[in-house]
Amino acid sequence: MSTLNEEMSDVRSEVDDVRTRLREDVPELFEFAVTVGNITYNANSNSVSVTVEPSSQARAQLSDRLGGVNVKTDGTLEFEFRLSESTAD
């Protein structure tokens, strides 16, 4: 039987793995440069929230893609990913 400290350490390690994966994968969802900001774990809903902001190059990238249109990039996007357990084969 594991101790509470061991279990908490396992959870922290799993959440850190999820954070690392999100920092790598979320920018790939966009066709312009973004910066991943805060990543927070919510134990009550077993979810992770990720804040994404357009990078300093995003306006130029979007403007070029849209044919020279003036682009404003104020604000952030927030995504919430619900975690689920999977069983190993």
PyMOL commands that set and color helices and strands:
alter all, ss='L'
color gray80, all
select helices_A, chain A and resi 4-29+58-65
alter helices_A, ss='H'
color red, helices_A
select strands_A, chain A and resi 34-42+47-54+77-82
alter strands_A, ss='S'
color yellow, strands_A
deselect
rebuild
show_as cartoon
